[in-house]
Amino acid sequence: MFYHAVAPHSNVTPMDVTPSRGYTPPTPGRCARPRPLKEPVTSPIAHLCAAHLCAWLQRARPSWDLTPLAHPFGLRALPHTPKEPTPSSALELLELLESHLDARRVQVFTPPPVARWLAARLPATHPILDPATGTGRLLIAALNARVECGESPEQALSAGLRGVELDPDALAVARAGLLARACELGLGRLVVPRLICQDALAAPLEIGGHVIMNPPYANADQLSEDAHQRAAARWPFHRRQLDQSVCFIAAAVEALALPTDAAPGGTLAAVVPRYWLEATRAAGFRRWLTRHARIDALLDLGNVQLWPGVNVLTALLVATRTHPCEEAPPRWSASFWRAPGAAEVHGLLSGEPPSDRYDVPGAALTEAPWVMRPPAREAALEALAASGTPCRRWFASGQGIKTGLNRVFVLSRGEAARRDLPAALLAPLLKGRDVHPCRIQETDRALLQLAGAMELERWPAVARYLAPHREALEARYQFRHGACPWYGLAIPQNLAWMERAPKIVTPLYARRNRFALDRRGRSALTDLYMLVPTGPLPAPIEAVVCLLNSAPLRAFAAARAKLKRDGYREYGARLLGALPLPFTDDGRAVDGPRTRRALARLGITADGAWGALREAHARLEAGEEEEEAVMLEVDRLAWALFGFAEPPWEEP
């Protein structure tokens, strides 16, 4: 642990402190008392950053005395010239230093368009803090924005920008990149950036400014018990199911400047994970947020991933600090917009006006899930749901079997025959990729269905087959916790449903609705969900399958399903149970005035529509016709059965 006060030089702005772990910032406007510098422990990355920065500055500012730069990097003297060439631009220097960070640690660098978009949302009225500085890309964007507004680089570095980061290597990169960029913008004297190495969540942050950040997305199970206890003591909304980013958002809001009669409160501009917008476990956090800040804008990136290899789906949040208000509903409106694709996201980040923007009253943003859809679209979805009954009224839903080791339990019929595995223990198996709208692709895949206790000695061929895999089978979680024998399926759930026929199946993850009818009683793994009728249906099950793949229910699933990466959605029990079907609760197909009028425009009756859907299913199941042409007719019939004479929106 060390820090120092910079000795005065003609071209050096004194700093309060050199960043160090565990350091508590001094009162603003006061310098920390100088202390002797203890023996520093300098990482190779910090040494490399200092070497490249000095080489860069010697070219850009040859008259400067760079001696004060040794201390912020933990050095007693300036390093020698680096072996590799030093880039000529600040951005290239930053990218070079980032490339030397430990590849074993997850490093996520905020794309420049996102950084510029966030920085442009911060008024030039308060200092800017980044409590998760990383390599400093957001602070560099904020520096650019401040200089564009007329602030000098010296003023921005000395009083306008602050950073906190736990990783000393990343902080060294940020220090070098920020100072190099300031020089490109006309920095006239050496100013050491105000960057502190410490845990931003260990204690409340210094209050009084704006915040820009892209916080870490550590899962709840990655947080220590101490971190959970600190968060629970600090914030009433904390739940163990919430990740670290929610704590960062709350800490950032608390650090924003409070509003006064002369100026509004500080502004938060952040990249945030989108799960808390709708997750039940985040209800308390949503309420807390709207009682401490005004939501100015929320850009939902949906399935668009701006960071290659990052699984978290994100949104961009802009909020302004308000005085805490426990009970009174907020009296403001938030601008929401959602970009349906990558092109729209990049357009918005480049300054193009949003095409799908709408205002939401602050009073509507409560602990309930925040709906990221235009009000007219949401009203149409509610009308769709109200025009029938939920699927759970007619079907039970369940997930397929978990083997725990698919490479052992899943094999082809040919492989099973070569190993003399008994046919009595082999079940035809479906995988998610086999299921298409109204059609199942046939395969020779089989499941070695070993469930519960059995006398393995009765099946010597099975024992011989499993023996080489015993170590891997015993390493499964379920075996280690006594939930299954070493040779058995890990979770043989819903076994009674496997041989049921017909039943409806759907992949757990899909980009669009892909419901099909299993007529052969195939088994399924966890990548599939099954819908099993709980009693007589008001319409043929083939017609129901067609309906589940139709435009109304595609729209419903797109709006209500949990978003996953790469454009996928989760077709799990919650969504499946909520899918509306045009049936009445007393067991009849809906045939009210709206439905009759809509069907009359197509020149067909309700019975005729259900019959036409059944015929369409037969054509799609056989694969004899183009799916698109058949589905166009299915969509027209489906909208009419739900009582819509015309689709309430145009499907993308």
ABEGO torsion letter per residue (X at the ends): XBBBBBBBBAABBBBABBBBBGBBBBBBGBBBBBBBBBBBBBBAAAAAAAAAAAAAAAAABAABBAAAAAAAAGBABBBBBBABBBBABAAAAAAAAAAABBAABBBBBBBAAAAAAAAAABBBABBBBBABAEAGAAAAAAAAAAAAAGBBAAAAAAAABBBBBABAAAAAAAAAAAAAAAAAAGBABBBBBBBBBBBAAABBBBBGEBBBBBBBABBAAABBAAAAAAAAAABAABBAABBAAAAAAAAAAAABBBBBAABBBBBBBBBBBAAAAABAAAAAAAAAAAAABBBABBBBAEABBABBGBABBBBBBBBBBBBBBAABBBBBBBBBBBBABAAAAAAAAAGBBBABBBBBBAAABBABBBBBBBAAAAAAAAAAAAABBBAAAABBBBBBBBAGBAAAABBBAAAAAAAGBBAAABBBBBBAAABBBGBBBBBABBBBBBBEBBBAAABAAAAAAAAAAAAAAAABAAAAAGABBAABBABBBGAAAAABOBBBBBBABBABBBBBBBAAGBBBBAABBBBBBAEBBABBAAAAAAAAABAAAAAAAAAABBBBBGGBBBBBAAAAAABBBBBBAAGBBBABAAAAAAAAAAGBBAAAAAAAAAAAAAAAAAGABBAAAAAAAAAAAAAAAAGBABBABBBX
